[in-house]
């Protein structure tokens, strides 16, 4: 769920992508074209929007870093379940130590196609 990298694609669009040159074309981000429920789409976009409020500049945080990774992991698994076997979802943890701490929480919940990196 990160920006385009090799054959990985972000769930949300590339902010540096040039917009279409004419009004006849419409840029459509991946989050609008995936076959998922509107409810999950809105939850994913809300989660992604929290990233800017994590306090990188030393300011106050509206979200806890650990909670952010746990929410992202769980949402990515919900995404995999909705997309089914036609897709493969890989979740990349944002903060150090999250992977080791959070993966055991879902070890007993099978989610075919889902992977963490």
N, C-alpha and C positions, 0 to 999 in steps of 0.2 A: 504494500500500500504506500509506496513511495513514488517519486517522480520517475518518468521513463528512464530506464537504465538497461541497455541491452534489449532483452525481450520482456522485461518487467514493465508494467505500466501502472501509473498512479490511478487511484480511484477517482481523483479529482483532476481536472485539466492542468496542463503545463502553463503556469502564469506568464512564461516568456514566449509562448507560441504566438506567432503573428496572427492577427485576425484576418479573415478572408478579405481579399481586395475589393470584392463587389458585394453589394447587398443581396445578390442572388444566392450566395452561399451562406450557410449557417454553420458556425462552429458549434459542435456538440461534444461536450465532455463525456468521458466514459461513464461517469456516475449517472448520466441521464439516459444512456443507451443500454446499460446492463438490465437483464430481466429479473429485477428484484422488486419487492413490495415498496410502496411509497413510504411506509413506516420505517423500514430498514434504511432506505435511502436518506431519509431525514435524520435518523439517529447517527448514521455514518458521517454525514456532513456536519452535524452539530459537534461530534467528537473531533473531527478534523479542525473545526473552527476554534476549539479550545487550545490548540497548539500555540497560538500566538499569545496566550495568556499565562504561559508557564513561568514567566519571570526571568527570561534569559538575561536581562539587563540588571539583575539584582533587585528589581522592584518586587512589590508584593505579588504573590501568586494567587490566582483564583482557583487553580486546580493543583492537586498534588501530583507530582511526577509519577509516583508509583501507581496511583489510581488511574492516571492517564494510560499507562501501559496495560494495566489490567482491563480497562474498558476497551482499548484497541484490540487486545487479544480476543476478548469475548465477542466483540463485534465482527472481527475477521472470521471467526468460527461460524457465527450466524450467517455471514455472507456466503461462506462455503456451503453451508446447508441449503440455503435458498438457491444458489447457482447450480448445485448438483455436480454430477461427475463430468459434465462437459467443460468444467473450469477447474483450475487449481489455484488456491489462494495461499500465499506465503505472507506471514506477518513478520515484520522486522521490529524488534523491540527498540525503543528509543533510548532508554536509560540503562546504564551499567547495572548489572545484578538483577534486573527484572526477569530475564529469561530463566535463570536458575531458580528464582523464587516463585515465579508464576506458572511455569509449565506443570509442576506437580499438581496444581489446583484442577487441571483439566485432564490429567493422565487417565482417569477412569471414564472419560466421556469421548467415545469414538467420534471422529469427524473425518471421514475419508476424503482425501484430496488436500486437506489442510496441512500446512507445514509452518514451522517457525524457523527463522534463521537468526 
